[in-house]
């Protein structure tokens, strides 16, 4: 592996996995969620996004990234982080669907919330396993 590749990997590890940037990751999750709710509230935005990917794919990817950010931005043992992440994502997804239910051009869907929760469960489970089996420097 070249020096440049090693440097990039070390930078990514520092930004994404160590506790030194945990608050930044947690804050990024909150900002990303706010952006999801805001953009999802724009008339026609969902129809435009559907041209790129289906709702299941969009929800799965977005909430998996949110789960990663919440998990790595939290403190505690891997099991505690996983529980916090899944609970947070379930609440975020429910809030997003609640907001959509008040918009005349959108509708809240339990199916979308279930996709959000499934993405959170899968991602948090993978993170729990990886965090438990690999030593991540603080």
C-alpha positions as CSV (number, residue, x, y, z in Angstrom):
1,X,0.0,0.0,0.0
2,X,1.4,3.4,-0.9
3,X,2.0,6.2,1.5
4,X,-0.9,8.2,0.0
5,X,-3.3,5.3,0.4
6,X,-2.2,4.8,4.0
7,X,-2.6,8.5,4.7
8,X,-6.1,8.5,3.3
9,X,-7.1,5.4,5.2
10,X,-5.8,6.8,8.5
11,X,-7.7,10.1,7.9
12,X,-10.9,8.2,7.2
13,X,-10.4,6.0,10.3
14,X,-9.8,9.1,12.4
15,X,-12.9,10.9,11.0
16,X,-15.2,7.9,11.0
17,X,-14.3,5.6,13.8
18,X,-12.4,7.3,16.6
19,X,-14.0,9.0,19.6
20,X,-12.2,12.3,18.8
21,X,-14.8,13.1,16.2
22,X,-17.8,11.4,17.7
23,X,-19.7,14.6,18.5
24,X,-19.2,15.7,14.9
25,X,-20.7,12.5,13.6
26,X,-23.7,12.7,15.9
27,X,-24.3,16.3,15.0
28,X,-23.9,15.4,11.3
29,X,-26.6,12.7,11.8
30,X,-29.0,15.3,13.2
31,X,-28.2,17.8,10.4
32,X,-28.7,15.1,7.8
33,X,-32.0,14.1,9.3
34,X,-33.2,17.7,9.3
35,X,-32.1,18.0,5.6
36,X,-34.1,14.8,4.8
37,X,-37.2,16.2,6.4
38,X,-36.8,19.6,4.8
39,X,-36.1,18.3,1.3
40,X,-38.9,15.7,1.6
41,X,-41.3,18.5,2.4
42,X,-40.6,20.4,-0.9
43,X,-43.4,19.8,-3.4
44,X,-42.3,17.6,-6.2
45,X,-38.9,16.7,-4.6
46,X,-40.0,13.1,-3.9
47,X,-41.1,12.6,-7.5
48,X,-37.8,13.9,-8.7
49,X,-35.9,11.6,-6.4
50,X,-38.0,8.6,-7.6
51,X,-36.3,9.1,-11.0
52,X,-33.0,8.2,-9.4
53,X,-34.0,5.3,-7.0
54,X,-37.1,3.8,-5.5
55,X,-38.4,4.8,-2.1
56,X,-37.2,1.6,-0.5
57,X,-33.6,2.2,-1.8
58,X,-33.6,5.9,-0.7
59,X,-35.0,5.1,2.7
60,X,-32.6,2.2,3.2
61,X,-29.5,4.1,2.2
62,X,-30.4,7.3,4.1
63,X,-31.3,5.6,7.3
64,X,-28.4,3.2,7.1
65,X,-26.0,6.2,6.9
66,X,-27.9,7.9,9.8
67,X,-27.5,4.7,11.9
68,X,-23.8,4.5,11.2
69,X,-23.4,8.2,12.2
70,X,-25.4,7.7,15.4
71,X,-23.7,4.5,16.3
72,X,-20.2,5.9,15.8
73,X,-21.2,9.2,17.4
74,X,-22.5,7.5,20.6
75,X,-20.6,6.3,23.6
76,X,-20.8,3.0,25.5
77,X,-20.4,-0.6,24.7
78,X,-21.3,-1.8,21.2
79,X,-24.6,-3.2,22.4
80,X,-25.5,0.1,24.0
81,X,-24.6,2.0,20.9
82,X,-26.7,-0.4,18.7
83,X,-29.7,0.1,21.0
84,X,-29.3,3.9,21.0
85,X,-28.9,3.9,17.2
86,X,-31.9,1.8,16.5
87,X,-34.1,3.7,19.0
88,X,-33.0,7.1,17.6
89,X,-33.6,6.0,14.0
90,X,-37.0,4.6,14.8
91,X,-37.9,8.0,16.4
92,X,-36.5,9.9,13.4
93,X,-38.3,7.7,10.9
94,X,-41.6,8.1,12.8
95,X,-41.2,11.9,13.0
96,X,-40.4,12.0,9.3
97,X,-43.6,10.1,8.4
98,X,-45.6,12.2,10.8
99,X,-44.5,15.4,9.1
100,X,-45.3,13.9,5.7
101,X,-48.8,13.0,6.9
102,X,-49.6,16.7,7.4
103,X,-48.5,17.6,3.8
104,X,-51.3,17.6,1.2
105,X,-48.9,16.3,-1.5
106,X,-47.3,13.6,0.7
107,X,-48.5,10.8,2.9
108,X,-47.0,9.1,5.9
109,X,-46.5,5.4,5.4
110,X,-45.9,2.8,8.0
111,X,-44.1,0.7,5.3
112,X,-41.6,3.5,4.9
113,X,-41.0,3.6,8.7
114,X,-40.6,-0.2,8.7
115,X,-37.9,0.2,6.0
116,X,-36.2,2.8,8.1
117,X,-36.2,0.5,11.2
118,X,-35.0,-2.4,9.1
119,X,-32.1,-0.4,7.8
120,X,-31.3,0.6,11.3
121,X,-31.4,-2.9,12.7
122,X,-29.2,-4.3,9.9
123,X,-26.7,-1.5,10.1
124,X,-26.6,-1.4,13.9
125,X,-26.2,-5.2,14.0
126,X,-23.3,-5.1,11.6
127,X,-21.7,-2.2,13.5
128,X,-22.1,-4.1,16.8
129,X,-20.4,-7.2,15.4
130,X,-17.6,-5.2,13.8
131,X,-17.1,-3.0,16.9
132,X,-17.0,-6.1,19.1
133,X,-14.5,-8.0,17.0
134,X,-12.2,-5.2,16.0
135,X,-10.4,-2.9,18.3
136,X,-11.0,0.7,17.4
137,X,-8.6,3.2,18.9
138,X,-10.1,6.0,21.0
